[in-house]
């Protein structure tokens, strides 16, 4: 008897949800198909039918988790595409912070475990899904920096903005509310206030880099407090 399409779709969805939870909790190597099937209420045959292997389930579960995360927290943060770049940056930063801080977010912890214990299985799928978001940020930063700033500085700024968003949220998610890390790092709970700080801090740096470029100086040639003048 042929299995109804809605049943196969439902089973596939259960497997993706269960795999997302367990892979995020344990990583690829420590997670088992048996445990995933038990949580999904299915059997190993269903994994073979829908995905063919544990490796394929791993990459598809991350893609599924990423899609859910982006749907819950759209990258534009609700800011219109024709808004000034400063406003678009605010929306982008706020959305990213909320996305990473979301307790239901699985794709971020997939990535953290993958970075800690690489399998290489997510390289292609992450490149396909994440690169468009990186390019979106780069275009926004380029618009703010102006045409005279070198591409290297655009990349540096993009990395700096993303790092300000991700690193504190990793600490936040690992600490109990109001707690301290061993190095004294405080948990950030007011995400809106922190988003405003990241945007203000980033825009100040971007404006300084743009001003230096418009004056004919590279960022490494500008006056710095450390050297008391130009290098």
Phi and psi in degrees as a GROMACS rama.xvg file:
@    title "Ramachandran Plot"
@    xaxis  label "Phi"
@    yaxis  label "Psi"
@TYPE xy
-73.8134  133.727  UNK-2
-76.0366  128.571  UNK-3
-56.5024  145.339  UNK-4
-58.422  -39.8797  UNK-5
-64.6731  -30.7087  UNK-6
-70.3826  -41.6722  UNK-7
-67.5567  -37.7968  UNK-8
-65.1172  -41.7245  UNK-9
-64.9972  -43.1475  UNK-10
-63.4678  -43.4447  UNK-11
-61.2776  -42.0019  UNK-12
-63.9021  -39.2028  UNK-13
-64.3898  -40.9317  UNK-14
-65.2767  -41.593  UNK-15
-64.3361  -41.6762  UNK-16
-65.6804  -47.0749  UNK-17
-65.363  -42.8097  UNK-18
-63.4642  -39.9757  UNK-19
-59.6446  -42.5414  UNK-20
-65.4739  -47.6645  UNK-21
-74.9924  -40.2708  UNK-22
-63.7482  -37.7952  UNK-23
-67.3517  -33.5579  UNK-24
-76.5663  -40.178  UNK-25
-118.788  -15.4224  UNK-26
83.266  171.068  UNK-27
-64.9984  -46.6313  UNK-28
-70.3338  -35.4285  UNK-29
-88.3498  -14.7145  UNK-30
-78.9471  147.253  UNK-31
-121.727  150.418  UNK-32
-62.3754  -37.8821  UNK-33
-60.2415  -42.5048  UNK-34
-67.2645  -41.0221  UNK-35
-63.1124  -44.1605  UNK-36
-65.0494  -38.5449  UNK-37
-62.3768  -44.1549  UNK-38
-69.2727  -33.1942  UNK-39
-82.0669  -13.2548  UNK-40
72.6508  32.8302  UNK-41
-127.509  -168.964  UNK-42
-125.668  170.574  UNK-43
-59.901  -33.2735  UNK-44
-59.2123  -32.7178  UNK-45
-67.4071  -37.2624  UNK-46
-64.2175  -45.7457  UNK-47
-62.6027  -38.656  UNK-48
-67.2121  -46.3341  UNK-49
-85.3552  -30.7763  UNK-50
-127.554  -26.4028  UNK-51
88.0094  -26.489  UNK-52
-164.038  164.354  UNK-53
-64.7765  -37.7829  UNK-54
-62.6218  -43.9506  UNK-55
-67.7195  -37.9329  UNK-56
-62.6124  -39.4063  UNK-57
-59.3463  -51.6927  UNK-58
-67.4236  -38.4631  UNK-59
-71.3996  -32.7247  UNK-60
-67.043  -38.5323  UNK-61
-65.6644  -43.5739  UNK-62
-60.1589  -41.8639  UNK-63
-63.067  -45.814  UNK-64
-63.7486  -39.2106  UNK-65
-63.7086  -44.7211  UNK-66
-60.8348  -41.5006  UNK-67
-65.1351  -40.9739  UNK-68
-64.3852  -44.3725  UNK-69
-69.184  -34.7558  UNK-70
-65.4363  -39.647  UNK-71
-71.1322  -31.6893  UNK-72
-133.997  79.4404  UNK-73
-53.8961  136.86  UNK-74
-57.5036  -25.6453  UNK-75
-79.3658  -8.93218  UNK-76
62.7037  20.318  UNK-77
81.98  8.52685  UNK-78
-93.437  134.835  UNK-79
-63.6426  149.221  UNK-80
-65.0629  -24.4638  UNK-81
-97.3933  11.5288  UNK-82
-73.0961  159.891  UNK-83
-56.2935  149.426  UNK-84
-59.6841  -30.8473  UNK-85
-62.2264  -40.1234  UNK-86
-70.5203  -38.5926  UNK-87
-65.0727  -37.553  UNK-88
-63.3383  -42.0298  UNK-89
-59.2435  -46.1711  UNK-90
-63.1962  -41.1439  UNK-91
-63.8455  -47.7075  UNK-92
-64.4595  -45.7757  UNK-93
-61.4102  -43.4965  UNK-94
-63.6481  -42.8175  UNK-95
-64.5723  -43.2939  UNK-96
-61.7786  -45.3354  UNK-97
-65.2616  -35.8333  UNK-98
-64.5472  -47.0695  UNK-99
-69.9687  -33.4942  UNK-100
-79.2298  -15.1544  UNK-101
-62.0906  122.603  UNK-102
-64.3537  -20.6474  UNK-103
-88.2027  -1.66769  UNK-104
-74.216  120.079  UNK-105
-100.838  -33.583  UNK-106
-63.5905  -32.3024  UNK-107
-68.0085  -40.9468  UNK-108
-75.4548  -27.8039  UNK-109
-51.9652  -53.3529  UNK-110
-62.02  -42.6389  UNK-111
-61.8641  -41.8604  UNK-112
-70.6038  -34.8507  UNK-113
-67.0419  -39.9334  UNK-114
-65.9419  -38.0142  UNK-115
-72.777  -34.1815  UNK-116
-140.42  76.7987  UNK-117
-62.6466  140.947  UNK-118
-113.687  -21.8138  UNK-119
80.6131  -2.08045  UNK-120
-77.5932  -18.6744  UNK-121
-102.867  -1.23849  UNK-122
-56.7564  -49.2566  UNK-123
-69.3412  -46.9487  UNK-124
-67.5032  -36.4911  UNK-125
-67.573  -38.8223  UNK-126
-62.8187  -41.3537  UNK-127
-64.3558  -40.1787  UNK-128
-90.5089  -37.6156  UNK-129
-87.4531  -33.8217  UNK-130
-55.343  -41.8755  UNK-131
-59.5773  -34.4441  UNK-132
-69.8548  -38.7825  UNK-133
-63.3332  -42.12  UNK-134
-64.4354  -35.4866  UNK-135
-61.8769  -44.3509  UNK-136
-66.2684  -42.1325  UNK-137
-60.7524  -41.7414  UNK-138
-63.3715  -39.8227  UNK-139
-64.8985  -44.4791  UNK-140
-65.1244  -41.4572  UNK-141
-59.0807  -42.6693  UNK-142
-61.3246  -39.3455  UNK-143
-73.4482  -34.638  UNK-144
-78.6311  -29.1719  UNK-145
88.9633  167.499  UNK-146
-74.0613  -15.1164  UNK-147
-85.4018  -9.41345  UNK-148
-86.6104  137.579  UNK-149
-67.0517  153.735  UNK-150
-60.4483  -33.4664  UNK-151
-59.0771  -40.4479  UNK-152
-68.9715  -32.3403  UNK-153
-61.6193  -46.1327  UNK-154
-64.8745  -41.0953  UNK-155
-60.1083  -44.4966  UNK-156
-64.7309  -42.4843  UNK-157
-61.229  -44.9377  UNK-158
-64.1041  -40.7198  UNK-159
-62.3472  -42.7246  UNK-160
-64.9949  -47.2171  UNK-161
-63.9242  -40.0737  UNK-162
-62.9959  -39.2175  UNK-163
-61.1005  -29.8314  UNK-164
-82.0041  -43.3662  UNK-165
-80.74  -48.3855  UNK-166
-58.6574  -47.3653  UNK-167
-65.9008  -28.9234  UNK-168
-73.6198  -28.5563  UNK-169
-63.0835  -46.1359  UNK-170
-62.4841  -44.4784  UNK-171
-57.3878  -45.4455  UNK-172
-72.0639  -15.8066  UNK-173
-97.4657  -8.30668  UNK-174
-109.586  148.771  UNK-175
-72.6626  157.179  UNK-176
-55.4047  127.89  UNK-177
80.2182  1.57006  UNK-178
-85.3179  172.088  UNK-179
-117.637  148.82  UNK-180
-79.8434  167.878  UNK-181
-62.1565  -29.2578  UNK-182
-88.5167  9.52447  UNK-183
90.0105  0.841402  UNK-184
-63.7474  131.818  UNK-185
-90.1637  145.032  UNK-186
-72.5298  136.135  UNK-187
-94.9935  116.789  UNK-188
-108.059  -28.1789  UNK-189
-89.268  86.7504  UNK-190
-67.5433  -37.3766  UNK-191
-62.0555  -44.0644  UNK-192
-65.4877  -40.57  UNK-193
-67.2808  -37.2672  UNK-194
-60.081  -42.8449  UNK-195
-62.1259  -39.3817  UNK-196
-63.3338  -47.2565  UNK-197
-59.1374  -43.2551  UNK-198
-66.3159  -46.2581  UNK-199
-61.63  -46.3777  UNK-200
-61.8856  -45.0181  UNK-201
-68.0888  -43.2616  UNK-202
-64.4419  -35.5013  UNK-203
-62.2919  -44.7377  UNK-204
-66.1486  -41.6706  UNK-205
-61.7551  -43.2561  UNK-206
-64.5475  -36.313  UNK-207
-66.8439  -41.1996  UNK-208
-66.0482  -41.206  UNK-209
-64.9363  -42.4395  UNK-210
-62.9715  -41.2329  UNK-211
-63.1497  -41.5404  UNK-212
-65.9185  -40.1902  UNK-213
-69.9301  -20.9068  UNK-214
-91.6071  4.90383  UNK-215
85.2139  14.305  UNK-216
-108.835  139.927  UNK-217
-78.6174  164.613  UNK-218
-62.226  -31.0702  UNK-219
-78.9043  -9.045  UNK-220
-101.736  -11.5576  UNK-221
-69.5394  159.541  UNK-222
-67.7743  139.435  UNK-223
-131.009  151.525  UNK-224
-60.7973  -30.1261  UNK-225
-69.515  -41.1102  UNK-226
-100.57  -6.51299  UNK-227
69.6568  13.899  UNK-228
168.712  -162.798  UNK-229
-75  149.634  UNK-230
